[in-house]
């Protein structure tokens, strides 16, 4: 490879980071517009809070089921094809959901189609970015995740502003148009990692552990522990994320101010992603992840004690900084332990676990609120689950270095 080609690839890897961040921001933001629309939908249609929340639960289950499929397809076809298809499906699904006339129709369209399409963005882009970087990998993955973390500061306030002008159906249709207009062209910028292009793909395979099949990787203790940790980690923050706006409103805080809590959490999360990425590069991804999981558990519990806007801001800043910061580290640990040629499948598998964990929060929070007219037990339960995630992560042991060393990529 010529020096000019190496320099071009070194520069283009940051284009991949920017594209991943933008795609993730709009996709995650579109899906997480539902917490903003939760009460307007319930009030206008008469559907219960639990029923509308269940659409998000179905969405996370769909993400879980689709994550490994999209990840495997990205290993085979390349991330550009998968992300382009997912972007088109997402825009169409949002438009169809805006026209739903029954609760079951809304749950299936928003849940299955939107959730499944969002999965086509996360795992393929994370796998793609880890392959483009041999140095600064934790930072690069964290920057993509930071782009996704922009959603609470951009898409959520945008959705809140729309719903104060239009009804929720028109607002969701506008978001669908935005997703299609931006995401599909940006998806065309995505490329395979250089090590998997042409002859480099053979060299990359020769340099990695050919004796490890995908099935062996899925059955390894390393993958199983990552899977379980990600599940309990996401189950910890799912409920607090989804129900924060509704919880704040139940405490007497106006909607726009309540949505701003969500935005503070997102802003703090951006800082957390970058900070934890830098910490991961310096101190090791596993060590930083374990510490973050313990802090996350107590961050979730802190919501139990807040009632006024200032306290909500303080807890949201701390909680958002922690939970958002630790999430990109799963992809880094996966890349450090498994071959690049199966990275879409491995990260898709861990993303499946995370989506299943995220699916627990909306439904659990809705049931708790409908039963007790309070969210208190949601945050106590989240604390206990968070401690479980911390204890599971402590048991992770990397593959021996000699059998897990990836092929070097151009700097």
C-alpha positions in Angstrom: 0.0 0.0 0.0 1.4 3.4 -1.0 2.0 6.2 1.5 -0.7 8.3 -0.2 -3.3 5.5 0.2 -2.4 5.1 3.9 -2.8 8.8 4.5 -6.2 8.8 2.7 -7.4 5.9 4.8 -6.1 7.5 7.9 -8.1 10.7 7.1 -11.2 8.9 5.9 -11.6 6.9 9.1 -12.8 10.1 10.8 -15.4 10.5 8.0 -16.7 7.1 9.1 -16.8 8.3 12.7 -18.8 11.4 11.7 -21.2 9.4 9.5 -21.8 6.9 12.3 -22.5 9.6 14.8 -25.0 11.4 12.6 -26.8 8.2 11.6 -27.0 7.1 15.2 -28.2 10.5 16.4 -31.2 10.5 14.0 -32.0 6.8 14.4 -31.9 6.7 18.2 -33.5 10.1 18.4 -36.4 9.0 16.2 -37.0 5.9 18.3 -36.6 7.9 21.6 -39.1 10.5 20.5 -41.7 8.1 22.0 -41.0 9.2 25.6 -41.8 12.8 24.5 -45.0 11.7 22.7 -46.0 9.3 25.5 -48.6 11.5 27.2 -49.9 13.3 24.1 -50.5 9.9 22.5 -52.2 8.6 25.6 -54.4 11.7 26.1 -55.5 12.0 22.5 -56.2 8.3 21.8 -57.2 7.0 25.3 -54.5 4.3 25.1 -53.0 3.5 28.5 -49.5 4.7 29.4 -48.5 1.0 29.8 -49.9 0.2 26.3 -48.0 3.0 24.6 -44.9 2.3 26.6 -45.1 -1.3 25.4 -44.4 -0.1 21.9 -40.9 0.8 23.1 -40.5 -2.5 24.8 -41.5 -4.3 21.6 -39.0 -2.0 19.8 -36.1 -3.1 22.0 -37.1 -6.7 21.6 -37.1 -6.2 17.8 -33.7 -4.5 18.1 -32.4 -7.5 20.0 -33.7 -10.0 17.5 -32.4 -8.0 14.5 -29.0 -6.9 15.9 -27.2 -10.1 15.3 -28.9 -10.6 11.9 -27.9 -7.1 10.7 -24.4 -7.6 12.2 -23.9 -10.9 10.3 -25.2 -9.3 7.1 -22.7 -6.4 7.5 -19.9 -9.0 7.8 -21.1 -10.5 4.6 -22.3 -7.6 2.5 -20.5 -4.7 4.1 -21.9 -2.0 6.4 -22.9 0.5 3.6 -25.6 -1.9 2.2 -27.0 -2.8 5.6 -27.1 0.8 6.9 -28.7 2.1 3.7 -31.5 -0.5 3.9 -32.0 0.2 7.6 -32.3 3.9 7.0 -35.0 3.5 4.4 -37.0 1.1 6.5 -36.7 3.4 9.5 -38.1 6.4 7.6 -41.0 4.3 6.2 -41.8 2.8 9.5 -42.0 6.1 11.3 -44.4 7.4 8.6 -46.6 4.3 9.0 -46.6 4.6 12.8 -47.9 8.2 12.6 -51.0 6.9 10.8 -51.8 4.0 13.3 -55.5 3.9 14.2 -55.3 1.3 17.0 -53.0 0.6 19.9 -52.0 -2.9 18.6 -51.2 -1.4 15.1 -49.0 1.3 16.7 -47.2 -1.2 18.9 -46.4 -3.5 16.0 -45.4 -0.8 13.5 -43.4 1.4 15.9 -42.1 -1.5 17.9 -41.2 -4.1 15.3 -40.3 -2.0 12.3 -38.7 1.1 13.9 -36.9 -1.1 16.4 -35.7 -3.6 13.8 -34.5 -0.8 11.5 -32.6 1.0 14.3 -30.7 -2.2 14.9 -29.3 -1.9 11.3 -27.5 1.2 12.3 -25.9 0.5 15.7 -24.1 -2.9 15.4 -22.8 -2.5 11.8 -21.5 1.0 12.5 -19.8 0.1 15.7 -18.2 -2.9 14.1 -17.1 -0.8 11.1 -15.5 1.8 13.3 -13.6 -0.7 15.4 -12.1 -2.0 12.2 -10.9 1.4 10.9 -8.9 2.1 14.1 -5.9 0.3 15.5 -5.0 3.2 17.8 -7.4 5.6 19.5 -10.0 2.9 19.2 -11.9 3.6 22.4 -12.0 7.3 21.6 -13.3 6.7 18.0 -16.0 4.4 19.2 -16.9 6.8 22.0 -17.2 9.7 19.5 -19.7 7.6 17.4 -21.6 6.9 20.5 -21.4 10.6 21.4 -23.1 11.4 18.1 -25.9 9.0 19.2 -25.9 10.8 22.5 -26.8 14.0 20.7 -30.3 12.7 20.3 -31.6 13.9 23.7 -30.2 17.4 22.9 -31.5 17.6 19.3 -34.2 15.2 18.4 -36.0 15.2 21.7 -36.3 19.0 22.0 -37.3 19.0 18.3 -40.0 16.4 19.0 -41.2 18.4 22.0 -41.3 21.6 20.0 -43.2 19.9 17.1 -45.8 18.5 19.5 -46.6 21.9 20.9 -47.4 23.1 17.4 -48.9 20.0 15.7 -50.5 16.9 17.0 -48.3 13.8 17.6 -49.2 12.2 14.2 -48.0 15.2 12.2 -44.9 15.5 14.4 -43.9 11.9 13.9 -44.5 12.2 10.2 -42.1 15.2 10.1 -39.5 13.2 11.9 -39.9 10.4 9.4 -39.2 12.8 6.5 -36.1 14.1 8.3 -34.8 10.6 8.8 -35.2 9.7 5.2 -33.7 13.0 3.8 -30.6 12.8 6.0 -29.8 9.2 6.7 -30.0 7.6 3.3 -27.4 10.0 1.7 -25.1 9.8 4.7 -25.2 6.0 4.6 -23.6 6.1 1.2 -20.4 7.5 2.8 -19.9 4.3 4.8 -17.1 1.9 3.7 -15.7 -1.4 4.9 -12.5 -1.2 7.0 -9.4 -1.3 4.8 -8.3 -4.6 6.3 -11.4 -6.3 5.0 -11.2 -4.9 1.4 -10.0 -7.0 -1.4 -6.6 -8.8 -0.8 -6.4 -7.2 2.6 -9.3 -9.4 3.7 -7.2 -12.5 3.2 -4.3 -11.0 5.0 -6.5 -10.0 7.9 -7.9 -13.5 8.2 -4.4 -15.0 8.0 -3.3 -12.8 10.9 -6.2 -13.7 13.2 -7.4 -16.8 14.9 -8.6 -19.0 12.1 -9.3 -21.8 14.5 -12.1 -19.8 16.1 -15.5 -20.1 14.4 -18.4 -17.9 14.9 -20.1 -20.7 16.9 -17.1 -21.1 19.1 -17.0 -17.3 19.7 -20.7 -17.3 20.7 -20.1 -20.1 23.2 -17.0 -18.7 24.7 -17.1 -17.5 28.4 -15.8 -14.1 27.2 -18.9 -13.6 24.9 -21.4 -14.9 27.4 -20.1 -12.6 30.2 -20.2 -9.6 27.8 -23.7 -10.6 26.8 -25.0 -10.8 30.4 -23.2 -7.7 31.5 -24.7 -5.7 28.7 -28.1 -7.0 29.4 -28.1 -6.1 33.1 -26.3 -2.8 32.4 -29.0 -1.7 29.9 -31.8 -3.0 32.2 -30.4 -0.7 34.9 -30.7 2.5 32.9 -33.6 1.7 30.6 -36.4 2.6 33.0 -34.8 5.8 34.3 -34.1 7.0 30.7 -37.5 6.2 29.3 -39.6 7.4 32.3 -37.6 10.5 33.4 -39.8 12.9 31.5 -43.0 11.4 32.8 -41.6 11.2 36.3 -40.7 14.8 36.3 -44.1 15.8 35.0 -45.7 13.8 37.8 -43.6 15.9 40.2 -45.3 19.0 38.9 -42.6 20.1 36.4 -43.9 21.4 33.0 -43.3 19.3 29.9 -40.8 21.6 28.2 -38.8 21.8 31.4 -39.1 18.1 31.9 -37.8 17.4 28.4 -34.9 19.7 29.2 -33.9 17.3 32.0 -33.6 14.6 29.2 -31.4 17.1 27.3 -29.1 17.7 30.3 -28.7 13.9 30.6 -27.8 13.8 26.9 -25.3 16.6 27.1 -23.6 15.0 30.1 -23.6 11.8 28.2 -21.6 13.3 25.4 -19.0 14.4 27.8 -19.1 10.9 29.4 -18.6 9.1 26.1 -15.5 11.2 25.3 -14.1 11.0 28.8 -14.7 7.2 29.2 -13.2 6.7 25.7 -10.0 8.5 26.8 -10.0 6.6 30.1 -10.4 3.3 28.2 -7.4 4.0 25.9 -5.3 4.9 28.9 -6.4 2.5 31.7 -8.0 -0.3 29.7 -11.6 -0.8 28.6 -12.5 -3.5 31.1 -11.2 -1.7 34.2 -13.1 1.5 33.2 -16.3 -0.5 32.4 -16.4 -2.3 35.8 -15.9 1.0 37.7 -18.6 2.7 35.6 -21.1 0.0 36.2 -20.8 0.4 40.0 -21.3 4.2 39.7 -24.2 3.7 37.3 -26.2 1.7 39.9 -26.0 4.5 42.5 -26.7 7.1 39.8 -30.0 5.3 39.1 -30.9 5.1 42.7 -30.3 8.9 43.1 -33.5 9.6 41.1 -35.5 8.1 43.9 -34.6 11.2 46.1 -35.3 14.1 43.7 -38.5 16.1 43.2 -37.5 19.7 42.1 -36.0 20.8 38.8 -32.6 21.6 40.1 -32.2 18.2 41.7 -33.4 16.5 38.5 -30.7 18.4 36.6 -27.9 17.4 39.0 -28.8 13.7 39.0 -29.4 13.7 35.2 -25.9 15.2 34.6 -24.2 12.6 36.8 -26.3 9.6 35.6 -26.0 10.6 31.9 -22.3 11.0 32.1 -21.8 7.5 33.6 -24.3 5.3 31.7 -23.5 6.9 28.3 -19.7 6.7 28.9 -19.6 3.0 29.6 -21.7 1.8 26.7 -19.1 2.2 23.9 -16.6 0.1 25.9 -18.4 -3.1 25.1 -17.5 -2.7 21.4 -13.9 -2.0 22.3 -13.6 -5.1 24.5 -15.2 -7.2 21.7 -12.6 -5.9 19.2 -9.8 -6.7 21.7 -10.9 -10.3 22.1 -12.5 -11.5 18.8 -11.5 -11.5 15.1 -12.3 -8.5 12.9 -13.9 -10.8 10.3 -16.8 -11.6 12.7 -17.0 -8.3 14.5 -20.5 -7.4 13.1 -21.8 -10.7 14.5 -20.1 -10.4 17.9 -21.1 -6.7 18.4 -24.6 -7.6 17.1 -24.8 -10.3 19.7 -23.8 -8.0 22.6 -26.2 -5.3 21.1 -28.9 -8.0 21.3 -28.3 -8.3 25.0 -28.4 -4.6 25.5 -31.7 -4.3 23.5 -33.3 -7.0 25.6 -32.2 -5.1 28.7 -33.6 -1.9 27.4 -36.9 -3.6 26.7 -37.4 -4.2 30.4 -37.5 -0.5 31.5 -40.5 1.0 29.5 -42.9 -1.9 30.4 -41.7 -2.2 34.0 -41.9 1.5 34.6 -45.4 1.7 33.1 -46.6 -1.2 35.2 -45.1 0.3 38.4 -46.6 3.7 37.7 -50.1 2.3 36.8 -50.0 0.1 40.0 -48.5 2.5 42.6 -49.1 6.0 40.9 -45.4 6.5 41.6 -42.0 5.6 40.0 -40.2 5.0 43.3 -39.8 1.2 43.0 -38.5 1.6 39.4 -35.3 3.4 40.7 -34.8 1.0 43.6 -35.1 -2.0 41.3 -32.7 -0.3 38.8 -30.1 0.0 41.6 -30.3 -3.7 42.4 -30.0 -4.7 38.7 -27.0 -2.4 38.4 -25.1 -4.1 41.2 -25.7 -7.3 39.4 -24.1 -6.0 36.2 -21.1 -4.8 38.2 -20.6 -8.3 39.8 -20.9 -10.1 36.5 -18.4 -7.8 34.8 -15.8 -8.6 37.5 -15.7 -12.2 36.2 -14.6 -11.3 32.7 -11.1 -12.6 31.7 -9.7 -11.7 28.2 -8.5 -14.3 25.8 -4.7 -15.1 26.1 -2.9 -12.4 24.2 -1.2 -14.8 21.8 -4.6 -16.1 20.4 -6.5 -12.8 20.3 -4.0 -10.5 18.6 -5.7 -8.7 15.7 -3.9 -7.9 12.4 -2.5 -4.4 12.4 -4.2 -1.7 10.4 -2.7 1.4 8.8 -2.2 4.3 11.3 
